[in-house]
């Protein structure tokens, strides 16, 4: 299982989760970032022994006074999601979870949406 704390280095949009206010701009895809001089967006440094994860897909969501980044990444430990939020004041918060947990995360978000 992926250990998020081992990936301290380093965005499916609102519609994919069935969320987002009506009239909100759609999430914007952005090219994966390359870390450590990787080629073609490949940011891993030697696969399982590397320090960095490779960005597989990234989406940026601009919402009110915050920007959200949803990244699908892969490391030697497997694939995982990294969701970061950056507020207008520059504060950044990040969560990471295994791809195996995506269905549970989506179900929880859909449940919360029914409570709005």
Secondary structure, DSSP 8 states (H G I E B T S, - for coil): ---GGG-------GGGGT-S-TT----EE------TT-STT---SSGGG-SS-EEEEEEEEEETTEEEEEEEEEETTEEEEEEEEEETTS-EEEEEEEGGGHHHHHHHHHHHHHT-
